[in-house]
Amino acid sequence: MKRIEFIQNLADEHGNMIDPASMGMPPEFPRDTRTVITFKDVGNGSTEMTVTEYNMPTSDTEMGRNAELGLNQSLDKMVAIFL
């Protein structure tokens, strides 16, 4: 497997989509975020992973910085599982 692509959105405990504004999120919070993860064998048993999130505010905004922080925390947790 070299690529995973999916759409992220907010949902309730039953999987029903929730409007971000109804959760108190700022108006620029995207309803859907297309996410693409690619994997590249870099040799020596190592893999490079690239995560691209589309329709997200840039990292020069507060929401963009928070999104980046959350993604990095998730990746750190994933690394801890696999190592």
Secondary structure, DSSP 8 states (H G I E B T S, - for coil): --EEEEEE--B-TTS-B--GGGGT--TTS-S-EEEEEEEEEEETTEEEEEEEESS---TTSHHHHHHHHHHHHHHHHHHHHH-
